[in-house]
Amino acid sequence: MTQQNRLLAGLAAGTAIVSGLVVLGVAAWPRRQDGEGQPSEAWQTAPTYSEADVEAGARMLASENPRGSRALHIEQIFTQLRSAKLGQSLFDRITAGSGWGEQGERTRGGGVRPVSTAEPATPAFRALVRQILDGRAQSVLPGARRFFEPDAQDRAFGIAEHARAKQRNGVPLTEQEQRLLKYRRSAQQVRMKWLLEGSRFVDRIGSVEFYT
């Protein structure tokens, strides 16, 4: 039985899906269409990018699994590119109009950030993003648009559940607990939600899972 079938079987057995939002690993770049109307993987045909796009991508890599492999970081950027809205820049998609900051949060006038950009970019991450946008680094996970780290998700969810229990008892929360309250799904529940939305499991690199 495939991983996807096992997860769907678990859902049928009654795994609960709680409310909330986990927005992970989605951003954008304008896509070119092939003759069959499918998005092309020929990213070297993408329009000229700006330094703001490079900075946004590099800050995302510095904030999301910064100790991961080069292969992981390439695929994380490609998930952003594949989720493009026509004419939307990488910077605009990653920041959602809310500037730099934590994933899942927003500033007045902006949208919810799909990924974290809280950490400053490094020269190495800027160089890698440029290679990707120049078409000199290619994806090996066609169709992957979403990613998350199950162990990190479960840790954050556990802290959030404890914090919600403290809130119910009138106990003050720490800064970390306040920040993680937005996590309302376990890793299994994130998988269930994505599969029900039509995504499918693509592959795993290190501790990170990728979905369409």
Residue pairs with C-beta under 8 A, 6 or more apart in sequence:
1 9
2 201
3 201
4 195
4 200
4 201
7 188
7 191
7 192
7 195
7 201
8 195
10 188
10 192
11 17
11 192
11 195
11 196
15 188
15 189
15 192
16 189
17 185
17 189
17 192
17 193
17 196
18 184
18 185
18 189
19 184
20 182
20 183
20 184
20 185
21 104
21 112
21 182
21 184
22 104
22 148
22 153
22 183
22 184
22 185
22 190
22 193
23 103
23 104
23 112
23 113
23 114
24 103
24 114
24 115
24 146
24 147
24 148
24 190
25 64
25 76
25 79
25 80
25 114
25 115
25 145
25 146
25 147
25 148
26 79
26 80
26 83
26 93
26 114
26 115
26 145
26 146
27 56
27 60
27 79
27 80
27 81
27 83
27 90
27 93
27 94
27 114
27 115
28 80
28 81
28 83
28 84
28 85
28 88
28 89
28 90
28 92
28 93
28 94
29 43
29 46
29 80
29 81
29 82
29 84
29 88
29 89
29 90
29 93
29 133
30 46
30 47
30 84
30 85
30 86
30 87
30 88
31 39
31 40
31 81
31 82
31 84
31 86
32 39
32 40
32 42
32 45
32 46
33 39
33 40
34 40
39 82
41 138
41 139
41 142
42 135
43 78
43 81
43 132
43 133
43 135
43 138
44 134
44 135
44 136
45 135
46 81
46 133
46 135
49 89
49 90
49 133
50 89
50 91
52 89
52 91
53 89
53 90
53 91
53 129
53 133
54 126
54 129
54 130
54 133
55 91
55 121
55 126
56 90
56 91
56 94
56 95
56 117
57 77
57 80
57 90
57 94
57 125
57 129
57 132
57 133
58 121
58 122
58 125
58 126
58 128
58 129
59 94
59 100
59 117
59 118
59 119
59 120
59 121
59 125
60 76
60 77
60 80
60 94
60 115
60 116
60 117
61 73
61 76
61 77
61 121
61 125
61 128
61 129
62 119
62 120
62 121
62 122
62 125
63 103
63 115
63 116
63 117
63 118
63 119
64 76
64 103
64 115
64 116
65 72
65 73
65 76
65 149
65 206
65 207
65 208
66 119
68 76
68 205
68 206
68 208
69 205
69 206
70 128
71 140
71 205
72 205
72 206
72 208
73 125
73 128
74 128
74 132
74 137
74 138
74 139
75 139
75 140
75 141
75 144
75 147
75 205
75 210
76 147
76 208
77 128
77 129
77 132
78 132
78 139
78 141
78 144
79 144
79 145
79 146
79 147
79 210
80 90
80 93
80 94
80 115
81 90
81 132
82 143
82 144
82 145
83 93
83 145
84 93
85 93
90 133
93 114
94 113
94 114
94 115
94 117
95 110
95 113
95 117
96 106
96 110
96 111
96 112
96 113
96 114
97 109
97 110
97 111
98 105
98 106
98 107
98 110
98 111
98 112
98 113
99 107
99 110
100 117
100 118
101 107
101 113
101 116
101 117
101 118
102 113
102 116
102 118
102 179
103 113
103 114
103 115
103 116
104 112
104 113
104 182
105 112
105 113
105 182
106 112
106 113
128 137
131 137
141 202
141 203
141 205
141 210
143 202
143 212
144 202
144 203
144 210
144 211
144 212
145 199
145 211
145 212
146 194
146 199
146 210
146 211
146 212
147 208
147 209
147 210
147 211
148 187
148 190
148 208
148 209
149 207
149 208
149 209
150 187
150 190
150 191
150 207
150 209
151 187
151 207
152 207
153 183
153 185
153 186
153 187
153 190
154 186
154 187
156 180
156 183
157 183
157 184
157 185
157 186
157 187
159 176
159 177
159 180
159 183
160 177
160 180
160 181
160 182
160 183
160 184
162 177
163 173
163 177
163 178
163 180
163 181
164 181
166 172
166 173
166 177
167 173
173 181
185 193
191 201
191 209
194 211
195 201
199 211
199 212
200 211
200 212
201 209
201 210
201 211
202 210
202 211
202 212
203 209
203 210
204 210
